[in-house]
Amino acid sequence: MPLSAAGSASTPRPLRATPSNESDGCFSPDGRLVAFDSDESGRDEVYVAGYRADGALGPPTTVSSGGGVKPAWANDGRRLFYYNRPDRVMSVDLSVTPRLTASAPVVAYDLKKLRVNPTEWDIMPDGRLLAIQKGEGEGDITDFNVVLNWLDELGTRVTTQTSGR
């Protein structure tokens, strides 16, 4: 949904309308490019397209090779990471002049060697991997414990323990 300079919303419209399944769209840090995955070629691949001033996308450029999903930008906006089976995070360097092009993909991280589940990673702004790593001998992670308001809980327990002395 395009926004005016004053911040008011206009009528929603498709960013990209095709018969393909497209997902994981993300803007580059400078807002000039959009990365996404699509099955328009018959398998999931990662694409990058320019985002024009009128809010439309330019023609997409395929940046993955041999499949890819879940694109993630490095903070420089010229390096893109994506997941490629089996268990690899790939990296490509992008150039926008004279036209949008991508380098050949290279393996940036081997998730199997790092003992990282393919769905439990992201890229930090400097291009380093942020992931949940399995410990030695651990199988797949099947449970997550999320503790809300843990600082309040800690304060209650500390207060209770120190007042009982």
C-alpha positions in Angstrom: 0.0 0.0 0.0 1.7 3.2 -1.1 2.0 6.0 1.4 2.1 9.7 0.6 4.9 11.9 1.9 2.5 13.0 4.6 2.0 9.4 5.7 -1.6 8.9 4.4 -2.4 5.6 2.8 -3.7 5.2 -0.7 -5.7 2.3 -2.2 -3.9 -1.1 -1.7 -2.6 -2.6 -4.9 -0.6 -5.7 -5.7 3.2 -5.2 -5.7 3.5 -8.1 -8.2 0.5 -10.1 -9.6 1.4 -13.3 -11.3 -0.1 -16.8 -11.3 3.0 -18.1 -9.5 3.4 -18.7 -5.7 5.6 -15.8 -4.4 6.6 -15.2 -0.9 9.3 -14.0 1.5 9.4 -10.5 -0.1 11.9 -8.1 1.6 13.1 -4.7 0.7 16.8 -3.9 0.5 18.1 -1.6 3.3 18.0 1.4 0.9 14.4 0.5 -0.2 15.4 0.4 -3.9 15.3 -3.4 -4.4 12.9 -6.1 -3.4 14.0 -9.8 -3.0 11.5 -12.6 -3.1 11.1 -16.2 -3.9 8.8 -17.6 -6.6 8.0 -20.8 -8.3 7.4 -19.2 -11.7 10.3 -21.3 -13.2 8.8 -24.6 -12.0 10.8 -24.6 -8.7 11.4 -22.1 -6.0 14.1 -19.6 -6.9 15.1 -16.2 -5.5 14.6 -13.1 -7.5 15.5 -9.4 -7.1 13.6 -6.6 -8.8 14.0 -2.8 -8.7 11.4 -0.9 -6.7 10.4 2.2 -8.8 9.3 5.6 -7.6 5.7 4.9 -8.8 5.6 1.8 -6.4 5.9 -0.8 -9.2 8.5 -3.4 -9.5 10.9 -3.6 -12.4 11.6 -6.8 -14.2 12.9 -9.5 -11.8 16.4 -11.0 -12.1 17.0 -14.5 -10.9 19.8 -14.6 -8.3 19.6 -18.2 -7.1 20.9 -21.2 -9.0 19.4 -24.6 -8.4 16.6 -23.4 -6.2 16.3 -21.0 -3.3 14.0 -19.5 -0.7 14.0 -17.1 2.2 16.1 -14.2 1.0 17.8 -12.0 3.6 19.8 -8.8 3.0 23.1 -7.8 4.4 23.1 -4.2 5.6 25.2 -3.0 2.7 22.2 -3.8 0.3 24.6 -5.3 -2.2 24.8 -8.8 -0.7 21.9 -11.1 -0.5 21.7 -14.5 1.3 19.1 -17.2 0.7 18.5 -20.9 1.7 19.3 -23.6 -0.7 18.6 -27.3 -0.2 20.3 -29.3 1.3 21.1 -27.2 4.3 23.1 -24.4 2.8 22.9 -20.6 3.0 24.1 -19.1 -0.2 25.3 -15.6 -0.9 25.3 -13.4 -4.0 26.7 -10.0 -4.7 24.5 -7.6 -6.5 25.3 -4.8 -8.9 22.8 -2.2 -10.1 24.8 -0.5 -12.8 24.5 -0.5 -15.7 21.7 -3.0 -15.0 20.7 -5.3 -12.1 23.0 -8.4 -12.1 24.0 -11.0 -9.5 27.3 -12.9 -9.0 27.4 -16.6 -9.1 26.0 -18.0 -5.8 28.6 -19.2 -3.3 28.0 -21.2 -0.1 28.1 -18.8 2.8 27.2 -21.2 5.6 26.8 -25.0 5.8 23.9 -25.4 8.2 24.4 -29.2 8.5 28.0 -28.7 9.7 26.9 -25.9 12.0 24.0 -28.1 13.4 21.4 -25.5 12.5 17.8 -26.3 11.5 17.1 -24.9 8.0 14.3 -22.7 9.4 16.1 -21.3 12.4 18.5 -18.8 11.0 18.7 -15.2 9.9 21.4 -12.8 8.7 22.7 -10.0 10.9 23.2 -6.6 9.3 27.0 -7.3 8.9 26.3 -10.6 7.1 27.1 -12.9 10.0 24.7 -15.8 10.7 22.3 -15.7 13.6 21.0 -19.1 14.3 19.7 -21.6 16.9 22.4 -24.2 17.1 21.8 -27.8 18.3 24.2 -29.0 21.0 26.4 -32.1 20.6 24.2 -35.2 20.4 20.9 -33.2 20.2 18.3 -34.2 17.6 15.8 -31.9 16.1 14.5 -29.2 18.5 10.9 -30.2 19.2 10.0 -27.8 22.2 10.6 -24.2 22.8 10.0 -22.6 26.2 9.2 -19.0 26.1 9.1 -17.1 29.4 7.3 -13.8 29.3 8.0 -11.2 31.9 11.0 -13.2 33.0 12.6 -10.2 34.7 9.5 -9.9 37.0 9.7 -13.6 37.7 13.4 -13.4 38.6 12.7 -10.4 40.9 10.0 -12.3 42.7 12.2 -15.3 43.2 15.2 -13.3 44.3 13.1 -11.3 46.7 11.5 -14.4 48.2 14.8 -16.2 48.6 16.6 -13.3 50.2 13.7 -12.4 52.6 13.6 -16.0 53.8 17.1 -15.9 55.2 
